[in-house]
Amino acid sequence: MKGYWLIIGTEIADEEAQRDYGELWKPIATRYGARVNQLATPPILLEARDGRRVIVVEFPSYEIARACYDDPEYQEARLMALKASKRALLIIKGDLV
């Protein structure tokens, strides 16, 4: 069964930190087989206090999604993401598409 990260983020406040996150994320995503926003219809964010962006990241399995989040290299990248904007990240198990 696939695994997903559902990320709800605020507007990006630090563009440089967001670029740094993107550069750190690329090799991690490749290693874990992650695909960003693979849904046929993008999610619509209707009720969120500060949220402005929705990102869906698909992984081959729930276990891989968890392992990616727990990876020390991702934890380093995560610091850049949190510097770039506020966000909530949920890990979901199931087949969305």
VMD Tcl script that builds the backbone (N, CA, C; Angstrom):
set m [mol new atoms 291]
animate dup $m
set s [atomselect $m all]
$s set {name element resname resid chain x y z} {
  {N N MET 1 A 0.843 -1.174 0.000}
  {CA C MET 1 A 0.000 0.000 0.000}
  {C C MET 1 A 0.893 1.244 0.000}
  {N N LYS 2 A 0.536 2.222 -0.817}
  {CA C LYS 2 A 1.345 3.428 -0.947}
  {C C LYS 2 A 1.320 4.257 0.334}
  {N N GLY 3 A 2.294 5.140 0.422}
  {CA C GLY 3 A 2.355 6.105 1.506}
  {C C GLY 3 A 2.416 7.505 0.917}
  {N N TYR 4 A 1.891 8.449 1.656}
  {CA C TYR 4 A 1.857 9.838 1.189}
  {C C TYR 4 A 2.259 10.774 2.308}
  {N N TRP 5 A 2.902 11.853 1.921}
  {CA C TRP 5 A 3.038 13.004 2.807}
  {C C TRP 5 A 2.021 14.019 2.295}
  {N N LEU 6 A 1.218 14.557 3.168}
  {CA C LEU 6 A 0.335 15.662 2.847}
  {C C LEU 6 A 0.881 16.852 3.615}
  {N N ILE 7 A 1.332 17.859 2.887}
  {CA C ILE 7 A 1.947 19.032 3.495}
  {C C ILE 7 A 1.058 20.236 3.239}
  {N N ILE 8 A 0.693 20.922 4.304}
  {CA C ILE 8 A -0.082 22.157 4.207}
  {C C ILE 8 A 0.819 23.265 4.724}
  {N N GLY 9 A 1.148 24.204 3.860}
  {CA C GLY 9 A 2.104 25.244 4.219}
  {C C GLY 9 A 1.560 26.641 4.047}
  {N N THR 10 A 2.186 27.552 4.761}
  {CA C THR 10 A 1.865 28.975 4.623}
  {C C THR 10 A 2.596 29.525 3.398}
  {N N GLU 11 A 2.387 30.792 3.130}
  {CA C GLU 11 A 3.155 31.449 2.073}
  {C C GLU 11 A 4.640 31.287 2.392}
  {N N ILE 12 A 5.469 31.218 1.367}
  {CA C ILE 12 A 6.909 31.098 1.572}
  {C C ILE 12 A 7.447 32.450 2.028}
  {N N ALA 13 A 8.090 32.456 3.188}
  {CA C ALA 13 A 8.620 33.683 3.767}
  {C C ALA 13 A 10.104 33.864 3.465}
  {N N ASP 14 A 10.801 32.786 3.164}
  {CA C ASP 14 A 12.239 32.836 2.914}
  {C C ASP 14 A 12.536 32.035 1.649}
  {N N GLU 15 A 12.639 32.742 0.532}
  {CA C GLU 15 A 12.854 32.090 -0.771}
  {C C GLU 15 A 14.183 31.346 -0.829}
  {N N GLU 16 A 15.223 31.899 -0.203}
  {CA C GLU 16 A 16.529 31.240 -0.216}
  {C C GLU 16 A 16.476 29.907 0.526}
  {N N ALA 17 A 15.829 29.889 1.676}
  {CA C ALA 17 A 15.681 28.637 2.424}
  {C C ALA 17 A 14.861 27.631 1.620}
  {N N GLN 18 A 13.849 28.092 0.893}
  {CA C GLN 18 A 13.040 27.189 0.060}
  {C C GLN 18 A 13.879 26.590 -1.059}
  {N N ARG 19 A 14.739 27.411 -1.684}
  {CA C ARG 19 A 15.637 26.891 -2.726}
  {C C ARG 19 A 16.609 25.863 -2.136}
  {N N ASP 20 A 17.148 26.170 -0.952}
  {CA C ASP 20 A 18.070 25.241 -0.297}
  {C C ASP 20 A 17.364 23.922 0.002}
  {N N TYR 21 A 16.128 24.002 0.478}
  {CA C TYR 21 A 15.350 22.793 0.746}
  {C C TYR 21 A 15.197 21.982 -0.536}
  {N N GLY 22 A 14.843 22.653 -1.624}
  {CA C GLY 22 A 14.660 21.964 -2.899}
  {C C GLY 22 A 15.913 21.227 -3.342}
  {N N GLU 23 A 17.060 21.845 -3.171}
  {CA C GLU 23 A 18.323 21.211 -3.558}
  {C C GLU 23 A 18.640 20.015 -2.661}
  {N N LEU 24 A 18.375 20.139 -1.376}
  {CA C LEU 24 A 18.604 19.030 -0.455}
  {C C LEU 24 A 17.592 17.898 -0.693}
  {N N TRP 25 A 16.361 18.271 -1.057}
  {CA C TRP 25 A 15.283 17.295 -1.237}
  {C C TRP 25 A 15.482 16.412 -2.465}
  {N N LYS 26 A 16.005 16.954 -3.546}
  {CA C LYS 26 A 16.097 16.203 -4.810}
  {C C LYS 26 A 16.748 14.825 -4.664}
  {N N PRO 27 A 17.962 14.719 -4.102}
  {CA C PRO 27 A 18.562 13.382 -4.006}
  {C C PRO 27 A 17.833 12.473 -3.005}
  {N N ILE 28 A 17.244 13.055 -1.984}
  {CA C ILE 28 A 16.482 12.265 -1.009}
  {C C ILE 28 A 15.243 11.680 -1.691}
  {N N ALA 29 A 14.543 12.513 -2.444}
  {CA C ALA 29 A 13.339 12.058 -3.161}
  {C C ALA 29 A 13.682 10.923 -4.119}
  {N N THR 30 A 14.786 11.065 -4.828}
  {CA C THR 30 A 15.214 10.021 -5.762}
  {C C THR 30 A 15.491 8.716 -5.021}
  {N N ARG 31 A 16.201 8.809 -3.914}
  {CA C ARG 31 A 16.565 7.617 -3.141}
  {C C ARG 31 A 15.335 6.872 -2.623}
  {N N TYR 32 A 14.278 7.613 -2.260}
  {CA C TYR 32 A 13.081 6.992 -1.690}
  {C C TYR 32 A 11.941 6.810 -2.694}
  {N N GLY 33 A 12.174 7.157 -3.953}
  {CA C GLY 33 A 11.146 6.970 -4.970}
  {C C GLY 33 A 9.954 7.892 -4.799}
  {N N ALA 34 A 10.180 9.084 -4.248}
  {CA C ALA 34 A 9.095 10.044 -3.983}
  {C C ALA 34 A 8.716 10.805 -5.254}
  {N N ARG 35 A 7.409 11.004 -5.415}
  {CA C ARG 35 A 6.887 11.799 -6.541}
  {C C ARG 35 A 5.964 12.865 -5.962}
  {N N VAL 36 A 6.214 14.109 -6.323}
  {CA C VAL 36 A 5.458 15.233 -5.762}
  {C C VAL 36 A 4.232 15.527 -6.614}
  {N N ASN 37 A 3.083 15.747 -5.930}
  {CA C ASN 37 A 1.819 16.157 -6.558}
  {C C ASN 37 A 1.435 15.279 -7.748}
  {N N GLN 38 A 1.284 13.993 -7.508}
  {CA C GLN 38 A 0.927 13.057 -8.562}
  {C C GLN 38 A -0.577 12.830 -8.674}
  {N N LEU 39 A -1.381 13.573 -7.935}
  {CA C LEU 39 A -2.832 13.393 -8.001}
  {C C LEU 39 A -3.373 13.916 -9.320}
  {N N ALA 40 A -4.348 13.237 -9.872}
  {CA C ALA 40 A -4.951 13.659 -11.140}
  {C C ALA 40 A -5.607 15.035 -10.994}
  {N N THR 41 A -6.234 15.276 -9.870}
  {CA C THR 41 A -6.837 16.576 -9.586}
  {C C THR 41 A -6.168 17.139 -8.343}
  {N N PRO 42 A -5.524 18.307 -8.447}
  {CA C PRO 42 A -4.844 18.869 -7.279}
  {C C PRO 42 A -5.824 19.134 -6.139}
  {N N PRO 43 A -5.363 18.969 -4.885}
  {CA C PRO 43 A -6.254 19.241 -3.754}
  {C C PRO 43 A -6.596 20.725 -3.670}
  {N N ILE 44 A -7.773 21.012 -3.162}
  {CA C ILE 44 A -8.214 22.391 -2.958}
  {C C ILE 44 A -8.237 22.632 -1.458}
  {N N LEU 45 A -7.522 23.640 -1.031}
  {CA C LEU 45 A -7.455 23.974 0.379}
  {C C LEU 45 A -8.570 24.969 0.691}
  {N N LEU 46 A -9.592 24.525 1.415}
  {CA C LEU 46 A -10.752 25.371 1.678}
  {C C LEU 46 A -10.787 25.943 3.094}
  {N N GLU 47 A -10.431 25.159 4.077}
  {CA C GLU 47 A -10.536 25.616 5.456}
  {C C GLU 47 A -9.192 25.469 6.152}
  {N N ALA 48 A -8.426 26.530 6.159}
  {CA C ALA 48 A -7.120 26.522 6.816}
  {C C ALA 48 A -6.840 27.917 7.338}
  {N N ARG 49 A -6.474 27.985 8.582}
  {CA C ARG 49 A -6.215 29.283 9.204}
  {C C ARG 49 A -5.102 30.036 8.488}
  {N N ASP 50 A -3.933 29.401 8.343}
  {CA C ASP 50 A -2.789 30.061 7.716}
  {C C ASP 50 A -2.323 29.371 6.445}
  {N N GLY 51 A -2.846 28.202 6.163}
  {CA C GLY 51 A -2.389 27.428 5.023}
  {C C GLY 51 A -2.702 28.103 3.699}
  {N N ARG 52 A -1.754 28.027 2.780}
  {CA C ARG 52 A -1.936 28.592 1.441}
  {C C ARG 52 A -1.528 27.608 0.350}
  {N N ARG 53 A -0.749 26.587 0.740}
  {CA C ARG 53 A -0.211 25.641 -0.247}
  {C C ARG 53 A -0.479 24.223 0.223}
  {N N VAL 54 A -0.775 23.335 -0.719}
  {CA C VAL 54 A -0.953 21.915 -0.428}
  {C C VAL 54 A -0.020 21.139 -1.354}
  {N N ILE 55 A 0.805 20.300 -0.754}
  {CA C ILE 55 A 1.726 19.468 -1.518}
  {C C ILE 55 A 1.460 18.018 -1.136}
  {N N VAL 56 A 1.319 17.164 -2.130}
  {CA C VAL 56 A 1.153 15.735 -1.898}
  {C C VAL 56 A 2.396 15.053 -2.455}
  {N N VAL 57 A 3.041 14.243 -1.616}
  {CA C VAL 57 A 4.226 13.497 -2.031}
  {C C VAL 57 A 3.890 12.015 -1.929}
  {N N GLU 58 A 3.997 11.312 -3.053}
  {CA C GLU 58 A 3.669 9.883 -3.102}
  {C C GLU 58 A 4.940 9.050 -2.968}
  {N N PHE 59 A 4.851 7.988 -2.154}
  {CA C PHE 59 A 5.952 7.050 -1.956}
  {C C PHE 59 A 5.463 5.646 -2.336}
  {N N PRO 60 A 6.382 4.761 -2.687}
  {CA C PRO 60 A 5.982 3.395 -3.045}
  {C C PRO 60 A 5.230 2.665 -1.923}
  {N N SER 61 A 5.524 3.018 -0.665}
  {CA C SER 61 A 4.826 2.380 0.458}
  {C C SER 61 A 4.809 3.323 1.654}
  {N N TYR 62 A 3.933 3.014 2.583}
  {CA C TYR 62 A 3.840 3.768 3.838}
  {C C TYR 62 A 5.157 3.673 4.614}
  {N N GLU 63 A 5.736 2.490 4.635}
  {CA C GLU 63 A 6.986 2.288 5.363}
  {C C GLU 63 A 8.108 3.140 4.783}
  {N N ILE 64 A 8.144 3.261 3.470}
  {CA C ILE 64 A 9.161 4.094 2.820}
  {C C ILE 64 A 8.906 5.568 3.140}
  {N N ALA 65 A 7.652 5.984 3.167}
  {CA C ALA 65 A 7.324 7.373 3.520}
  {C C ALA 65 A 7.818 7.695 4.926}
  {N N ARG 66 A 7.610 6.767 5.849}
  {CA C ARG 66 A 8.087 6.955 7.239}
  {C C ARG 66 A 9.607 6.984 7.294}
  {N N ALA 67 A 10.242 6.053 6.587}
  {CA C ALA 67 A 11.706 5.975 6.587}
  {C C ALA 67 A 12.325 7.243 6.019}
  {N N CYS 68 A 11.721 7.784 4.969}
  {CA C CYS 68 A 12.222 9.016 4.374}
  {C C CYS 68 A 12.169 10.152 5.388}
  {N N TYR 69 A 11.038 10.284 6.070}
  {CA C TYR 69 A 10.902 11.356 7.061}
  {C C TYR 69 A 11.925 11.196 8.183}
  {N N ASP 70 A 12.199 9.970 8.587}
  {CA C ASP 70 A 13.120 9.700 9.696}
  {C C ASP 70 A 14.593 9.765 9.287}
  {N N ASP 71 A 14.870 9.808 7.984}
  {CA C ASP 71 A 16.240 9.832 7.484}
  {C C ASP 71 A 16.969 11.080 8.009}
  {N N PRO 72 A 18.168 10.928 8.568}
  {CA C PRO 72 A 18.913 12.086 9.073}
  {C C PRO 72 A 19.148 13.164 8.010}
  {N N GLU 73 A 19.347 12.763 6.757}
  {CA C GLU 73 A 19.528 13.759 5.698}
  {C C GLU 73 A 18.244 14.557 5.492}
  {N N TYR 74 A 17.088 13.873 5.584}
  {CA C TYR 74 A 15.837 14.624 5.445}
  {C C TYR 74 A 15.640 15.555 6.636}
  {N N GLN 75 A 16.017 15.125 7.811}
  {CA C GLN 75 A 15.862 15.990 8.985}
  {C C GLN 75 A 16.675 17.269 8.820}
  {N N GLU 76 A 17.825 17.181 8.171}
  {CA C GLU 76 A 18.616 18.376 7.864}
  {C C GLU 76 A 17.868 19.258 6.864}
  {N N ALA 77 A 17.331 18.642 5.816}
  {CA C ALA 77 A 16.578 19.393 4.810}
  {C C ALA 77 A 15.332 20.026 5.427}
  {N N ARG 78 A 14.695 19.299 6.315}
  {CA C ARG 78 A 13.475 19.760 6.981}
  {C C ARG 78 A 13.691 21.103 7.686}
  {N N LEU 79 A 14.860 21.305 8.244}
  {CA C LEU 79 A 15.158 22.582 8.904}
  {C C LEU 79 A 15.035 23.745 7.922}
  {N N MET 80 A 15.457 23.528 6.676}
  {CA C MET 80 A 15.333 24.567 5.647}
  {C C MET 80 A 13.866 24.793 5.296}
  {N N ALA 81 A 13.095 23.700 5.224}
  {CA C ALA 81 A 11.662 23.830 4.919}
  {C C ALA 81 A 10.960 24.639 5.998}
  {N N LEU 82 A 11.305 24.375 7.254}
  {CA C LEU 82 A 10.659 25.092 8.360}
  {C C LEU 82 A 11.113 26.543 8.445}
  {N N LYS 83 A 12.308 26.822 7.942}
  {CA C LYS 83 A 12.781 28.210 7.865}
  {C C LYS 83 A 12.048 28.958 6.746}
  {N N ALA 84 A 11.715 28.228 5.683}
  {CA C ALA 84 A 11.067 28.837 4.521}
  {C C ALA 84 A 9.612 29.202 4.799}
  {N N SER 85 A 8.893 28.350 5.545}
  {CA C SER 85 A 7.477 28.602 5.824}
  {C C SER 85 A 7.017 27.718 6.974}
  {N N LYS 86 A 5.891 28.074 7.542}
  {CA C LYS 86 A 5.261 27.218 8.545}
  {C C LYS 86 A 4.483 26.153 7.796}
  {N N ARG 87 A 4.416 24.956 8.378}
  {CA C ARG 87 A 3.709 23.895 7.680}
  {C C ARG 87 A 3.294 22.796 8.647}
  {N N ALA 88 A 2.369 21.999 8.184}
  {CA C ALA 88 A 1.961 20.775 8.871}
  {C C ALA 88 A 2.210 19.647 7.872}
  {N N LEU 89 A 2.749 18.523 8.351}
  {CA C LEU 89 A 3.026 17.377 7.493}
  {C C LEU 89 A 2.372 16.154 8.098}
  {N N LEU 90 A 1.512 15.506 7.316}
  {CA C LEU 90 A 0.850 14.273 7.744}
  {C C LEU 90 A 1.387 13.141 6.882}
  {N N ILE 91 A 1.548 11.961 7.467}
  {CA C ILE 91 A 1.912 10.776 6.696}
  {C C ILE 91 A 0.666 9.888 6.646}
  {N N ILE 92 A 0.282 9.512 5.421}
  {CA C ILE 92 A -0.968 8.784 5.183}
  {C C ILE 92 A -0.662 7.441 4.538}
  {N N LYS 93 A -1.378 6.419 4.956}
  {CA C LYS 93 A -1.248 5.080 4.371}
  {C C LYS 93 A -2.507 4.805 3.542}
  {N N GLY 94 A -2.331 4.407 2.292}
  {CA C GLY 94 A -3.478 4.087 1.461}
  {C C GLY 94 A -3.215 4.380 0.006}
  {N N ASP 95 A -4.176 4.042 -0.826}
  {CA C ASP 95 A -4.071 4.305 -2.251}
  {C C ASP 95 A -5.012 5.450 -2.602}
  {N N LEU 96 A -4.414 6.615 -2.928}
  {CA C LEU 96 A -5.215 7.812 -3.229}
  {C C LEU 96 A -5.581 7.912 -4.689}
  {N N VAL 97 A -4.764 7.316 -5.554}
  {CA C VAL 97 A -5.050 7.413 -6.986}
  {C C VAL 97 A -5.100 6.050 -7.597}
}
mol reanalyze $m
mol bondsrecalc $m
mol representation Tube
mol addrep $m
